Amino acid sequence: MERVYNFAAGPACLPEEVLKKAQAEFLVYGESGMNVMEMSHRSKDYLGIIQEAEADFRALLKIPAGYKVLFLQGGASTQFAAVPMNLSQKGKAHYVNTGNWSKKAIGEAKKYLSVNVVASSEDKTFSYIPALDSSMFAPDADYVHITSNNTIYGTRFPYLPDTNGLPLVSDMSSCILSEVIDVSKFALIYAGAQKNIGPAGVTLVIIREDMIREDLPAFVPTMLKYKTHADENSLYNTPPTYAIYISGLVFKHLLSLGGVPAMQKINERKAKKLYDYLDESQLFSATVQKEFRSIMNVPFVTGSEELDAAFIAGAKKAGLVNLKGHRSVGGMRASIYNAMPEAGVQALITYMKAFELDNK
């Protein structure tokens, strides 16, 4: 059977070149005589893998000195709790509510500190990013939290807010490595791997070293302390070894293509093709205001649940899978992460045009 074009929001498609490399090394990695999954995480072979993965990740994002990179477990959802546990000193934080995942982050944070929701786009089904200015961020807080790209609703922050000098924290699970960012503008970035980095099972955290605290409340579990993992170079306990190995292959693949600047150009080109068609279409329409549209997650609708269902069923037969929108939104959603080739986006547009002709 031929491979399909997988538009899933996560776990998402991986580059074919990476899968083929992993396949070639599956039984025996290098001179180890074994699969990476069988290695001790403290062996020389595995230390080489994780150290090289970190070095390549740093190169891709041009992470400056003074930041730690942590390979953790538990997904971004665990970071919803770890962030307030580790960063709270004044007992208050500012959050911007732009979708399902920011709402979950807010809910977790409320267990550990006072949350000030400075702005929300829930009034219009999260179809835009609310306006923010520095006056919203009173200095009596520990940090400001945003979700840079909203996977479910297909919005993205087109700018970074002026936080009035407060540390900026971002969930970048669905946009990391897709466009150039200035890491120095952030105190902490976290991202689940299963969209743009690698397979599910590993979570990346980039944290400024001055945010790593030792004097945490006694209730904070050892495994949720950033210092625990920073001190041990992400090897305090057994990490998700194979997921890190595959992520490392993805990093090398991206570097070979020209890094994040090159990927941004490709991603913007892919997204423009799809949005241009949606804006011209008489049947399909995008659900997000133009200036806030994600280049990673593109939700769209026909206005008819019956037609939506027919479209999704027909797409699957055409080898275009996982296009059903999130249950909270409905319609369709095409996630076009780094690993989605331009040919996949073009195949989707071709099918959409044919479907529109058939359903005039």
C-alpha positions in Angstrom: 0.0 0.0 0.0 1.2 3.5 -0.8 1.7 6.1 1.9 -1.1 8.5 2.3 -0.9 12.3 2.9 -1.5 12.5 6.7 -3.0 15.8 7.8 -3.3 14.8 11.4 -2.8 17.5 14.1 -0.6 15.1 16.1 0.8 12.6 16.1 1.6 14.0 12.7 3.5 12.9 9.6 7.3 12.5 9.7 9.7 13.2 6.9 10.1 10.1 4.7 13.8 10.5 4.6 13.9 10.3 8.4 11.7 7.1 8.4 14.0 5.5 5.8 17.1 6.4 7.9 15.5 4.9 11.0 14.5 1.8 9.0 18.1 1.3 7.8 19.4 1.6 11.4 16.5 -0.3 13.0 18.2 -3.6 13.8 21.7 -2.3 14.4 22.6 1.3 15.1 26.2 2.2 14.1 28.7 -0.1 15.8 26.5 -0.8 18.8 25.1 -4.2 17.6 21.6 -3.3 18.8 18.6 -1.1 18.2 18.6 2.3 19.9 15.6 1.2 22.0 17.7 -1.5 23.5 20.6 0.8 24.6 21.4 1.9 28.1 20.6 5.6 28.3 24.0 6.0 30.0 26.0 4.2 27.3 28.5 6.0 25.2 26.5 5.3 22.0 23.3 6.9 23.5 25.1 9.8 25.0 26.3 10.6 21.5 22.8 10.5 20.2 21.2 12.8 22.8 24.1 15.2 22.9 24.1 15.5 19.1 20.3 16.0 19.1 20.6 18.9 21.5 23.4 20.5 19.6 21.4 20.3 16.3 18.3 21.7 18.0 20.3 24.6 19.4 21.7 25.3 16.0 18.2 25.2 14.4 16.8 27.7 16.8 20.0 29.6 17.4 19.5 29.2 21.1 21.8 31.7 22.9 24.1 30.9 25.8 22.4 31.0 29.2 19.6 28.6 28.2 19.1 25.0 29.0 17.5 22.5 26.7 15.6 19.7 28.4 14.2 16.5 26.9 11.3 15.6 29.2 8.2 13.4 29.3 4.5 13.9 29.9 3.7 16.1 27.0 2.9 19.8 27.0 0.0 19.0 29.3 2.5 18.2 32.1 4.1 21.6 31.5 0.8 23.3 32.2 1.5 22.3 35.9 5.3 22.4 35.9 5.5 26.0 34.7 3.6 27.5 37.6 5.2 25.1 40.1 8.7 26.2 39.1 8.2 29.9 38.3 5.8 31.0 41.0 7.4 33.3 43.6 4.8 36.2 43.8 1.9 33.7 43.5 0.4 35.3 40.4 0.7 35.0 36.6 -0.9 36.5 33.5 -2.4 34.2 30.9 -3.9 34.9 27.4 -6.8 32.6 26.5 -6.7 31.8 22.8 -8.1 28.3 22.7 -8.5 24.8 24.1 -4.9 24.3 25.2 -4.5 27.7 26.8 -7.7 27.1 28.7 -6.2 23.8 30.0 -3.0 25.6 30.9 -5.0 28.2 32.8 -7.0 25.5 34.6 -3.8 23.8 35.8 -2.1 27.0 36.8 -5.0 28.0 39.0 -4.1 25.0 41.3 -0.8 26.6 42.2 -1.2 30.4 41.8 -3.6 33.2 41.1 -4.3 33.5 37.4 -5.1 36.8 35.7 -6.6 36.1 32.3 -5.7 39.4 30.6 -7.5 38.8 27.4 -9.6 36.1 25.6 -10.9 35.4 22.1 -13.5 33.0 23.3 -16.3 35.5 22.4 -15.7 34.7 18.7 -14.9 31.0 19.0 -11.2 31.7 19.2 -11.0 33.0 15.6 -8.6 35.8 16.4 -5.8 36.8 18.7 -6.9 39.5 21.2 -5.1 42.9 21.2 -2.5 43.1 24.0 -0.5 46.0 25.4 2.0 46.4 28.2 -0.5 48.1 30.6 -2.4 44.8 30.9 0.6 43.1 32.5 0.9 44.4 36.1 4.4 43.8 37.5 3.1 42.0 40.6 3.2 38.7 38.6 5.8 36.0 37.9 5.3 35.6 34.2 3.1 36.0 31.1 1.9 32.9 29.3 0.8 32.6 25.7 0.1 29.8 23.3 1.9 30.8 20.1 -0.1 28.7 17.8 -3.5 27.3 18.5 -3.7 23.8 17.0 -7.5 23.4 17.2 -8.7 26.8 16.1 -5.9 27.6 13.6 -4.7 30.9 15.0 -1.2 32.2 15.6 0.3 35.2 17.4 1.5 37.5 14.6 3.6 39.4 17.2 5.1 39.1 20.6 3.3 41.0 23.4 5.2 43.7 25.3 5.1 42.1 28.7 6.1 45.1 30.7 9.4 43.4 31.6 7.8 40.2 32.9 9.2 36.8 31.7 7.4 35.5 28.7 6.5 31.8 28.6 5.0 30.1 25.5 3.5 26.8 24.5 4.9 26.2 21.0 3.8 22.6 20.5 2.4 23.1 17.1 4.7 25.8 15.6 8.2 25.2 16.9 10.8 24.9 14.1 8.2 26.1 11.5 9.3 29.8 11.5 12.2 31.8 12.8 11.9 32.9 16.5 14.1 35.0 18.7 14.6 32.7 21.7 16.1 35.5 23.7 12.7 37.1 23.9 11.4 34.2 26.0 12.1 33.0 29.5 10.7 29.5 28.8 9.4 27.7 25.7 7.9 24.2 25.8 6.6 21.9 23.0 5.3 18.4 22.7 7.2 16.7 20.0 4.4 14.9 18.1 3.7 17.7 15.6 6.9 19.3 14.3 9.8 17.6 16.2 9.4 13.9 16.2 7.2 11.0 17.6 5.0 11.3 20.7 6.8 10.7 24.0 9.3 13.5 24.4 8.7 17.1 25.3 11.2 19.9 24.6 11.7 22.7 27.1 14.0 25.7 26.5 14.5 27.6 29.8 16.6 30.6 30.6 19.0 29.5 33.3 18.0 32.2 35.8 14.5 30.7 35.8 15.7 27.4 37.2 15.1 27.6 40.9 16.2 25.5 43.7 14.0 26.9 46.5 10.7 25.3 45.4 7.8 24.4 47.6 8.1 20.9 49.2 5.0 19.7 47.3 6.7 20.0 43.9 7.6 16.5 42.8 11.2 15.8 42.0 10.4 14.9 38.4 8.6 18.2 37.8 11.5 20.3 39.0 13.4 21.8 36.0 16.6 21.8 38.1 16.4 18.0 38.5 16.7 17.6 34.7 19.0 20.5 34.0 21.5 19.3 36.5 21.6 15.8 34.9 21.4 16.9 31.3 18.0 15.2 30.8 19.3 11.9 32.1 18.1 11.9 35.7 16.0 8.9 34.8 15.5 6.9 31.6 14.4 9.4 29.0 12.2 8.4 26.0 15.3 7.2 24.1 13.8 6.3 20.8 11.7 9.4 20.5 14.8 11.5 21.1 16.7 9.5 18.5 14.0 10.1 15.9 13.8 13.8 16.8 17.6 14.0 16.3 17.2 12.6 12.8 14.5 15.2 12.1 16.8 18.0 13.3 19.5 16.8 10.9 17.0 16.6 8.1 15.9 20.2 8.7 19.5 21.4 8.8 20.1 19.7 5.5 17.2 21.6 4.0 18.6 25.0 5.1 17.3 25.1 8.7 14.3 27.1 10.1 14.5 30.1 7.7 14.2 27.7 4.7 11.3 25.8 6.4 9.5 29.1 7.1 9.6 30.0 3.4 8.2 26.6 2.4 5.5 26.7 5.1 4.4 30.2 4.1 4.2 29.0 0.5 2.1 25.9 1.4 -0.2 27.9 3.6 -0.7 30.7 1.0 -1.7 28.2 -1.6 -4.4 26.7 0.6 -5.7 29.9 2.0 -5.8 31.5 -1.5 -8.0 28.7 -2.7 -10.2 28.9 0.4 -10.7 32.6 -0.1 -11.7 32.1 -3.7 -13.9 29.1 -3.1 -17.7 29.3 -3.3 -18.1 26.2 -1.2 -15.3 26.2 1.4 -14.4 29.0 3.8 -11.6 29.5 6.3 -12.7 30.1 9.9 -9.9 32.4 11.1 -9.5 36.2 10.6 -6.8 36.7 7.9 -4.2 38.4 10.1 -4.2 35.7 12.7 -4.2 32.6 10.4 -1.8 29.8 11.4 0.6 28.5 8.8 0.5 25.1 10.5 -3.2 24.3 11.2 -5.8 25.3 8.6 -9.5 24.8 9.7 -12.2 25.2 7.1 -15.9 24.4 6.6 -18.6 24.1 3.9 -21.4 25.3 6.2 -23.1 21.9 5.9 -22.4 19.0 8.3 -23.6 16.6 5.6 -21.2 18.0 3.0 -18.3 18.1 5.5 -18.8 14.4 6.2 -19.0 13.5 2.5 -15.8 15.6 1.9 -13.9 13.8 4.7 -15.0 10.3 3.4 -14.0 11.1 -0.1 -10.7 12.6 0.9 -9.8 9.4 2.7 -10.5 7.3 -0.4 -8.2 9.8 -2.3 -5.4 9.1 0.2 -5.9 12.4 2.1 -6.4 11.3 5.7 -7.2 12.8 9.2 -8.9 15.9 7.8 -11.8 15.9 10.3 -11.9 19.0 12.4 -11.6 18.9 16.2 -14.9 17.8 17.8 -15.2 21.3 19.5 -15.1 23.1 16.1 -16.4 20.6 13.5 -15.7 21.0 9.8 -12.2 20.1 8.5 -8.7 20.9 9.5 -5.5 20.4 7.5 -2.4 20.3 9.6 0.5 21.1 7.2 3.5 20.8 9.5 7.1 20.8 8.3 7.0 17.2 7.2 3.9 17.7 4.9 5.3 18.1 1.4 4.0 20.7 -0.9 2.7 17.9 -3.1 0.4 16.9 -0.3 -1.1 20.4 0.0 -1.5 20.5 -3.8 -3.2 17.1 -3.8 -5.6 18.4 -1.2 -6.4 21.5 -3.2 -7.0 19.4 -6.3 -9.4 17.2 -4.5 -11.2 20.2 -3.0 -11.7 21.8 -6.4 -13.1 18.5 -7.7 -15.4 18.2 -4.7 -16.6 21.7 -5.2 -17.4 21.1 -8.9 -19.4 18.0 -7.9 -21.4 19.9 -5.2 -22.3 23.1 -6.9 
